[in-house]
Amino acid sequence: MIVGYYTSTSFMDVFIETIQSIKHEVELHVFIEISNESKKTTIVNVESINDANLIETPENILGIDVWKMYKPYFEGVASVQFVVFKSKKCLSINTIYNAYLVGKYLKRFNIDIIHFDTISLRSIGLYSYLKKIKMIIALHDPVPHAGEYNWREDIPGMLYYNKTKAFIFYSNYSSIQFKEYFQKIKNPSYIIRLQYYSFIKNIKNFTKEKSYLLFFGRLSYYKGIDILLDAIPIVLKSYPNEQFKLIGEPVFNYKINKDIIAKYKNNIHLEERHIKIEELAGLIKNSKFIICPYREATQSGVVMTSFAAGKSIVAMNVGSFSEYINNNYNGLLSEPTAESLATKIMEGLENDKYKELEINITKENQENIKIRNREVLMKAYSTCVKEFNN
């Protein structure tokens, strides 16, 4: 079976783990979409794509030295290509035409099934190619997060959701959410589990510093930074010397109310910027534990990155978090209030409980998850091809 796996640099940390389950089971061709908006992500840091061709090699996009860090993940993969979109507009004549050219390029691989790891707006230019091929779509966020809706993102779904043979989700919660929101779509769905984002283990050189509690990742309304800021003063009443670091890049014009930060400027350190993976590794390793005060969660790269680095999580018990965070085992789950979050943070600090939780993280058998994901994905592919041929 020949599978085309079409994804984006935005999901690089996810899919390099996912393909480990299938790269020896099928002839796998990986196509990684990169644009100016996605050239700097959690584990990708490309300065410019202006001189790149529409289809490029990993060496030319990432650089030879950087590609060496990624290459082991792709051993056994038939081919890896970057698909380069230079236009800043996701929807334009130029973008649609370039995607059409990508579709013509894909034909040469004689793909049996194409697996989209979230289907992007730029994919509408692939329509003439996709209408003739079997397709599976994996969805990270079936419904836009609060504060992040963009009507343009509905277009790929309108074009392809009814055409796809099956959907892949990364949590039971996401599957249920999708079925509630898209009640008319009855296509089969399959659930696989995220694996630890092990790429961060490649970063070993970082400066040691005094430990702190860490929030990292995109700064957005649904991430609940405001709830965390309301919880911090409660924590400081019992732990007045505790330090909090909040570091990430604002998205969707999100603005943080900085009144509490100003009041507790000796305890709260905020940096609104993109974090390179080299720095992120040190930030996580130097932390006591990670805080995820999210209002909602379909899945979380923050959790899987933190687990890969051996750090426990204090999170709200919302969305899919309970599917990945086992309360009092590898993390702590709070009710969705500032008071409850503060209580759980203090529980993690008391007698260094967070260190006990870290021990359990290393016990997690990722190989079993990889095997289970392989079974699910191969069943989805086989069923899809069989139904198409019938």
DORO-52949 format. One line per 2 residues: number of its first residue (from 1); their letters; for each residue x negated, y, z negated of C-alpha. Coordinates in steps of 0.2 Angstrom, whole numbers, plus 5000, padded with zeros to 4 digits. Layout:
! residues N
NUM) A) X,Y,Z ~ ...
This chain:
! residues 390
1) MI) 5000,5000,5000 ~ 4994,5017,5005
3) VG) 4998,5031,4992 ~ 4996,5050,4994
5) YY) 4994,5058,4977 ~ 4998,5077,4980
7) TS) 4995,5088,4965 ~ 4987,5104,4959
9) TS) 4972,5111,4949 ~ 4985,5116,4936
11) FM) 4987,5098,4932 ~ 4969,5092,4935
13) DV) 4967,5087,4916 ~ 4983,5076,4918
15) FI) 4981,5068,4934 ~ 4963,5062,4933
17) ET) 4969,5051,4918 ~ 4985,5046,4927
19) IQ) 4976,5039,4943 ~ 4965,5028,4932
21) SI) 4981,5017,4931 ~ 4983,5015,4950
23) KH) 4967,5018,4959 ~ 4962,5000,4960
25) EV) 4980,4994,4964 ~ 4983,5004,4980
27) EL) 4973,5013,4993 ~ 4974,5030,4985
29) HV) 4971,5047,4994 ~ 4971,5062,4982
31) FI) 4976,5080,4988 ~ 4973,5094,4976
33) EI) 4981,5111,4980 ~ 4972,5126,4974
35) SN) 4976,5144,4976 ~ 4971,5161,4969
37) ES) 4983,5159,4955 ~ 4977,5141,4951
39) KK) 4958,5143,4953 ~ 4956,5145,4935
41) TT) 4965,5133,4924 ~ 4961,5123,4909
43) IV) 4947,5112,4916 ~ 4944,5121,4933
45) NV) 4935,5137,4935 ~ 4932,5142,4953
47) ES) 4926,5160,4957 ~ 4932,5161,4974
49) IN) 4941,5152,4988 ~ 4940,5165,5001
51) DA) 4927,5156,5012 ~ 4935,5139,5010
53) NL) 4944,5130,5024 ~ 4962,5124,5023
55) IE) 4956,5106,5019 ~ 4940,5106,5009
57) TP) 4929,5093,5000 ~ 4927,5093,4981
59) EN) 4909,5098,4982 ~ 4913,5113,4992
61) IL) 4926,5119,4980 ~ 4919,5115,4963
63) GI) 4901,5115,4967 ~ 4890,5100,4968
65) DV) 4885,5100,4949 ~ 4902,5102,4943
67) WK) 4909,5089,4954 ~ 4897,5077,4946
69) MY) 4907,5078,4930 ~ 4923,5074,4939
71) KP) 4917,5061,4951 ~ 4918,5046,4939
73) YF) 4937,5049,4937 ~ 4938,5046,4956
75) EG) 4927,5031,4958 ~ 4939,5018,4967
77) VA) 4949,5032,4975 ~ 4949,5031,4995
79) SV) 4947,5050,4997 ~ 4949,5066,4988
81) QF) 4953,5083,4997 ~ 4957,5100,4991
83) VV) 4971,5109,5000 ~ 4967,5128,5000
85) FK) 4980,5141,5000 ~ 4972,5159,5001
87) SK) 4988,5169,5002 ~ 4993,5176,4985
89) KC) 5011,5174,4990 ~ 5019,5156,4987
91) LS) 5032,5160,5000 ~ 5026,5168,5016
93) IN) 5025,5164,5035 ~ 5006,5161,5032
95) TI) 5009,5149,5018 ~ 5023,5140,5027
97) YN) 5012,5138,5043 ~ 4997,5132,5033
99) AY) 5007,5119,5024 ~ 5014,5113,5041
101) LV) 4996,5111,5046 ~ 4993,5101,5030
103) GK) 5007,5090,5035 ~ 5000,5086,5052
105) YL) 4983,5082,5043 ~ 4992,5070,5031
107) KR) 4999,5060,5045 ~ 4981,5053,5049
109) FN) 4981,5043,5033 ~ 4997,5033,5038
111) ID) 5003,5035,5020 ~ 5017,5023,5014
113) II) 5023,5034,5000 ~ 5018,5051,4994
115) HF) 5018,5054,4975 ~ 5020,5073,4970
117) DT) 5014,5077,4953 ~ 5026,5092,4952
119) IS) 5031,5099,4969 ~ 5026,5117,4972
121) LR) 5034,5131,4981 ~ 5021,5130,4995
123) SI) 5027,5112,4999 ~ 5042,5119,5009
125) GL) 5030,5120,5024 ~ 5027,5101,5023
127) YS) 5046,5098,5026 ~ 5044,5092,5044
129) YL) 5031,5079,5037 ~ 5041,5074,5021
131) KK) 5057,5071,5030 ~ 5050,5056,5038
133) IK) 5041,5049,5023 ~ 5045,5040,5007
135) MI) 5043,5052,4992 ~ 5042,5051,4973
137) IA) 5041,5067,4962 ~ 5034,5068,4945
139) LH) 5041,5082,4935 ~ 5032,5090,4920
141) DP) 5045,5103,4916 ~ 5062,5098,4924
143) VP) 5070,5114,4918 ~ 5061,5131,4917
145) HA) 5055,5135,4899 ~ 5064,5150,4890
147) GE) 5057,5166,4897 ~ 5049,5158,4912
149) YN) 5063,5156,4925 ~ 5059,5161,4943
151) WR) 5072,5158,4956 ~ 5059,5154,4969
153) ED) 5054,5138,4960 ~ 5072,5131,4963
155) IP) 5068,5130,4982 ~ 5058,5114,4982
157) GM) 5071,5105,4972 ~ 5085,5111,4983
159) LY) 5075,5104,4998 ~ 5068,5088,4991
161) YN) 5077,5081,4975 ~ 5090,5072,4984
163) KT) 5078,5065,4997 ~ 5066,5058,4984
165) KA) 5067,5040,4981 ~ 5063,5041,4962
167) FI) 5057,5053,4948 ~ 5043,5051,4936
169) FY) 5044,5059,4919 ~ 5031,5061,4905
171) SN) 5043,5059,4891 ~ 5061,5052,4887
173) YS) 5066,5070,4882 ~ 5061,5076,4900
175) SI) 5071,5062,4908 ~ 5087,5066,4898
177) QF) 5085,5085,4901 ~ 5084,5082,4920
179) KE) 5099,5071,4920 ~ 5109,5084,4910
181) YF) 5104,5098,4921 ~ 5105,5089,4938
183) QK) 5120,5078,4935 ~ 5124,5076,4953
185) IK) 5107,5068,4957 ~ 5107,5049,4953
187) NP) 5090,5044,4960 ~ 5081,5031,4949
189) SY) 5069,5038,4936 ~ 5054,5031,4927
191) II) 5044,5036,4912 ~ 5025,5036,4909
193) RL) 5015,5042,4895 ~ 5002,5056,4895
195) QY) 4985,5050,4890 ~ 4971,5059,4880
197) YS) 4963,5072,4892 ~ 4946,5065,4890
199) FI) 4937,5078,4901 ~ 4934,5089,4886
201) KN) 4923,5075,4879 ~ 4910,5080,4893
203) IK) 4907,5096,4885 ~ 4895,5093,4871
205) NF) 4885,5109,4868 ~ 4894,5122,4858
207) TK) 4890,5134,4843 ~ 4895,5128,4826
209) EK) 4905,5140,4816 ~ 4916,5142,4800
211) SY) 4932,5132,4803 ~ 4949,5139,4806
213) LL) 4967,5135,4811 ~ 4969,5136,4830
215) FF) 4983,5140,4842 ~ 4977,5140,4860
217) GR) 4985,5140,4878 ~ 4997,5151,4887
219) LS) 5005,5165,4878 ~ 5023,5164,4882
221) YY) 5040,5166,4872 ~ 5044,5147,4872
223) KG) 5027,5144,4863 ~ 5033,5152,4847
225) ID) 5019,5163,4843 ~ 5031,5175,4834
227) IL) 5036,5160,4823 ~ 5018,5156,4819
229) LD) 5015,5175,4815 ~ 5030,5174,4803
231) AI) 5023,5158,4795 ~ 5005,5164,4792
233) PI) 5009,5177,4778 ~ 5018,5162,4768
235) VL) 5002,5152,4770 ~ 4991,5166,4765
237) KS) 5000,5167,4748 ~ 4993,5150,4744
239) YP) 4977,5150,4755 ~ 4972,5169,4755
241) NE) 4955,5165,4763 ~ 4962,5154,4777
243) QF) 4958,5160,4795 ~ 4969,5159,4810
245) KL) 4963,5160,4828 ~ 4976,5163,4842
247) IG) 4968,5163,4860 ~ 4976,5162,4877
249) EP) 4982,5171,4892 ~ 4999,5180,4892
251) VF) 5011,5174,4906 ~ 5027,5181,4913
253) NY) 5023,5198,4905 ~ 5025,5191,4887
255) KI) 5020,5204,4874 ~ 5015,5199,4856
257) NK) 5022,5210,4842 ~ 5005,5214,4833
259) DI) 5012,5222,4817 ~ 5008,5206,4807
261) IA) 4991,5204,4815 ~ 4987,5222,4810
263) KY) 4992,5219,4792 ~ 4982,5203,4790
265) KN) 4967,5208,4802 ~ 4955,5199,4791
267) NI) 4964,5183,4793 ~ 4971,5183,4810
269) HL) 4960,5184,4826 ~ 4970,5186,4843
271) EE) 4962,5186,4860 ~ 4973,5187,4875
273) RH) 4963,5180,4889 ~ 4959,5164,4899
275) IK) 4948,5151,4890 ~ 4935,5141,4900
277) IE) 4934,5123,4896 ~ 4916,5125,4889
279) EL) 4922,5138,4876 ~ 4938,5128,4873
281) AG) 4929,5112,4868 ~ 4920,5122,4854
283) LI) 4935,5131,4848 ~ 4944,5114,4846
285) KN) 4929,5105,4838 ~ 4927,5120,4825
287) SK) 4945,5120,4820 ~ 4953,5111,4806
289) FI) 4968,5107,4816 ~ 4979,5114,4830
291) IC) 4996,5122,4828 ~ 5010,5121,4841
293) PY) 5025,5132,4835 ~ 5034,5129,4851
295) RE) 5053,5132,4853 ~ 5053,5118,4866
297) AT) 5042,5105,4873 ~ 5044,5093,4888
299) QS) 5026,5087,4886 ~ 5010,5096,4880
301) GV) 4993,5097,4887 ~ 4987,5106,4871
303) VM) 4992,5090,4861 ~ 4983,5078,4873
305) TS) 4968,5089,4874 ~ 4967,5091,4855
307) FA) 4969,5072,4852 ~ 4955,5069,4865
309) AG) 4944,5080,4854 ~ 4950,5071,4838
311) KS) 4960,5085,4831 ~ 4977,5083,4823
313) IV) 4992,5094,4826 ~ 5005,5103,4816
315) AM) 5020,5106,4827 ~ 5038,5110,4828
317) NV) 5049,5094,4829 ~ 5057,5099,4846
319) GS) 5058,5091,4863 ~ 5046,5077,4866
321) FS) 5033,5081,4852 ~ 5040,5066,4841
323) EY) 5036,5055,4856 ~ 5017,5059,4854
325) IN) 5015,5066,4837 ~ 5019,5053,4823
327) NN) 5023,5063,4808 ~ 5011,5060,4794
329) YN) 5000,5048,4805 ~ 4992,5059,4818
331) GL) 5000,5075,4814 ~ 5014,5084,4805
333) LS) 5031,5089,4812 ~ 5041,5104,4805
335) EP) 5058,5110,4807 ~ 5060,5124,4819
337) TA) 5058,5138,4806 ~ 5043,5149,4800
339) ES) 5046,5143,4782 ~ 5046,5124,4787
341) LA) 5031,5127,4798 ~ 5021,5136,4784
343) TK) 5025,5121,4773 ~ 5018,5109,4785
345) IM) 5002,5119,4788 ~ 4999,5120,4769
347) EG) 5003,5101,4768 ~ 4989,5099,4781
349) LE) 4977,5110,4771 ~ 4981,5102,4754
351) ND) 4966,5091,4749 ~ 4960,5091,4767
353) KY) 4974,5080,4773 ~ 4971,5085,4791
355) KE) 4955,5074,4790 ~ 4965,5059,4785
357) LE) 4976,5062,4801 ~ 4961,5063,4812
359) IN) 4956,5045,4808 ~ 4972,5039,4815
361) IT) 4969,5048,4831 ~ 4954,5038,4835
363) KE) 4964,5022,4832 ~ 4975,5025,4847
365) NQ) 4973,5012,4860 ~ 4973,5022,4877
367) EN) 4969,5006,4887 ~ 4987,4999,4883
369) IK) 4995,5015,4888 ~ 4985,5015,4905
371) IR) 4991,4997,4908 ~ 5009,5001,4904
373) NR) 5008,5016,4916 ~ 5001,5005,4929
375) EV) 5016,4993,4928 ~ 5028,5007,4928
377) LM) 5020,5016,4943 ~ 5018,5001,4953
379) KA) 5036,4996,4950 ~ 5042,5013,4956
381) YS) 5031,5012,4972 ~ 5036,4995,4976
383) TC) 5055,4998,4973 ~ 5054,5014,4983
385) VK) 5045,5005,4998 ~ 5057,4990,4998
387) EF) 5073,5001,4998 ~ 5066,5012,5012
389) NN) 5062,4997,5023 ~ 5079,4989,5019
